């Protein structure tokens, strides 16, 4: 059974690149357009990993992670930030709310697959 990944990003082109990369490696991908959409899709689908942007309209990535970590279903599911934000302060905020790891955009598809494979196999 293929592992399912939730990709949350307000950029359609970034989501398309993520989907293309992950589906090509055999993963199933659920897409969400912002944090609110990501939260509802996470509650509606059992996912093995969440990839999220930080800067999105409605609800940002850190707020979404905080909300997901408050639900028993997502207390231990890996959540990776995939964002243009790369400051140490932002990364420590990410760790504080429960982000598992951090990837900076633009991303290298091969690097994304390496990290995903390391986190969920």
Phi, psi and omega in degrees: 000128182292144176283147183252134181239133175265121179253115183246112179200137180281350178270116180300319183293322177294315178302318180299319178295319179297311181300312180302314181295311185287318179296324177299335180264005175096006179271153170268144183231132173252131182256145175222144187269347176194181183299320178297313179296319179298317179298313181290324178291325178295323180286333182272341183231142173276117180242153182267342183202146176238130173249125181222145172282167175264303187274102180219152176291159178082281180224128179280172184299316182296320178295320178297316180299315179303315179294318179295317181295339179281350179258136183306323182300330185243019180296325185241359179291132180297137177231119180253132173277131175234098194211165174280344180290125181226010181290150178299324180297316180294320179296321180289327173297319178300313178299320183298324180270353174114016176293138181279323183201179188218126174236140183257136175276151355292143184261152174270119183308322181294319179294319178302312180297322178299314182293315179300316180297320179296321185280317183235001177079000000 
